[in-house]
Amino acid sequence: MSESESVDAGWFTWPNVITLARLAFLPVFFWLLFGTGHRAVAAWLLATLGATDWIDGFVARRLHQVSNVGKILDPSADRVLVIGGLVAVAAAGGVPWWFALATLAREVIVSVLTLTLAALGAARINVLWWGKVSTFALMTTFPLFLLTSNAHHVALSTWQRDARDACWVIGVMGLTLSWLVLAGYVRPALAALRAGRQGRRIL
């Protein structure tokens, strides 16, 4: 960890503003999808929210504004966007519920483990790179599922059928990877718990 990353920049930083702005657009996505019926516009907005996942981290490093709040807020925002997006897409008939629930179960487990470790005083765990890859894959898949589905069971066009096949490839890979990454967090979690307990004994 570099010196710039070890210094807490505080809660009011540009990266945190970007993260909060991404979260603020989630209700807009819900309104577009369920309030106006503009599935394509809603899909593109959800895709944009997923594609901009890397921006807050990049800005934090670029401007030397890495913060403890941001380290919690960024992955939490990713989780909210993934859960909100997948439930909405499933509710709109864009993806089967079994796929959405398999993704949701993983996100719930991660959230519970994160809260449990924090309650036990564990040290912070850095987000694994492959975890960011799986999140990006899922945040890419669900907008594409929505874009390649039609309301009222209207027949899909040729490009929609082809794109939907690609969706399934990306989606299954992203979902499988997300569960593998979850297993990969076991060792870092135990190490963080030990480090947190050692820190309390020193104090």
N, C-alpha and C positions, 0 to 999 in steps of 0.2 A: 504494500500500500504506500503510495507516495505521500509526501508531507502535505500537499494540497488536499488530498482526500481524507487525511486524518483530522483536519480542522473542520469543526462544525460551522457552516455558514449561516446557521439560524433558520427560522421557518419562513421568513419573507424573502424568497429567492425567485428568480425567473424560472428555473426548472419546476418549482412547486406551483407557480402560476400556470405554467403550461399543463401540468398534470391536472390541476383543478379545472382548467378550461376544457380538457378532454372529457372529464366527468360531467361537466355542465351540459355538454352536447348529447348526453345519453337520453335525457327526457325528450329532446328534440327528435331523436331517432324514434322513440316510442310514438310520439305524436304523428310523425310522417307515416309510420307503418300502420298504425291502428286508427289514427284520427283522419288521415287524408287518403289512405289507400295507395300512396305513391311508393310502391314496393321498390322500384329501381332507385329512386332518390334515397330512400331509407337504406338500401343496400350499399350504395356508394358512400353514404355518410358513415355507416358502420365500418366499412373498409378503410376509410380515412382515419377513423379513430384507432383502428388497429395498426395501420401503417405508420402512424406518428408515435408509436410506442417508444421508439429509440430516441426521439428528439430531446425529451427532458433529461435523459442520462447524458446525451452528447453535450447539451448546453451546460449541464452541471460540471462536467469535466473541463469544457472549453473555458468557462468563465470562473473556474475554481469556486463553484458554489455548491459543493457537495455538502449535504446536511443530514443530520440524523432523522429529521422529520421526512425528508425526501426519500431516504432509504426505506422508510416504512410506507410512505404515501404512494410511491411509484408502483411497487408490487401490489399494494392494496387496490389501487385504481385499475391495474390490469385485471385483477380478479373480479372486480365489480363489473368491468366492461365485458369480460368473457361471460360471466354468469348472466348479466342482463341481456346481452346479445343472443346467447344461445337459447334462453327461455323464450324470448320474443320471437326468434326465428322459428322455433318449434311450435309455438302457439299460432303462428301465421301459416303453419303447414309447410314450411320450407325444408324441414329436416325431420326424420323420424324421432319420436320421443325417446327411444332406447339410446340413440346416439347422444342426444342432449343430456339425458340422465346419467350416462356413463361419464360424460365430461363434467357434469355438475357434481357428481359424487366425488370425483378427484379434487375439485376446487373446495368442496366443503371439508374434506379431510385435511387439506393443506391449511385452511383457515383455522380449524380446530387445533391442529398441531401447533400452529404459530402462536395462537393465544395461550395454549397450555405451556409452551416453552417460555413465553414471556412471563407467565404467572409464576413459573418455577425459578425465574431469575437467570435464564440461560443467556449467554452472550448472543449478539446479533449474528445471523447467518447470511453470508453473501448469496445473492441470487445466482444459481448456476447458469452458465451460458446456454446449455441445452434446454434449460427451463424457459429462457427467453425465446428460443427457437420454437419450442412446442406451443408457447402462447401465441407467437406470431403466426404459426401455421393455423391454429384454431381460429384466430381473429381474421385470417384470410378466408378460411373455409366457410364460415357461417354467412358472411355477406354474399359469397358466391352461390351458396345454397339458396339464399333468398332471391338472388338475381336470376337464377336458373329454375325458378318455380313460378307457377302462375296460380292466382286465386281461382276458385270455382272450378278446379280440375280442367282448365283449358289445356289443350294439347300443346306440348313444348315444340319450339322451333328446332331446326337441326343444330344450330350453334348452342342452344341451351342444353340439348341432350349431350353433346360432346363435352361442353364445359362442366356439366353435372357429373359425368364420368371422372373428369379430372378432379372435381371436388371430392369425390369419394376417396381417391388415391391420397390426396393431400390430407383430408380429414382423418382417415384411418391412421396414416403415418403420424400426424400430430397428436392424436389421442393416445396411440401406443407409446409414443415418446414421452408424453406427459406422465403416464403411469410409471415408466422406467425411471424418469427423473425423480418422481416421488420416492421411489425406492432408493435412489442415489442420495437423497437427503438424510437418510437414517444415520449414517456415520457422522456427517457434519453436525447433525442435531445433537447427538450424544456428546461430541467434542465441545459444542457450545454450552451444553448443560454443565459439563465438568468445569469449563473455564469460568462460567458464571458463579458456580459454587466456590471455586478457588478464590475468585475476586472478593466474594463476601467474607471468606475467612481472613483474607489479608486485611480488609477494612476492620 
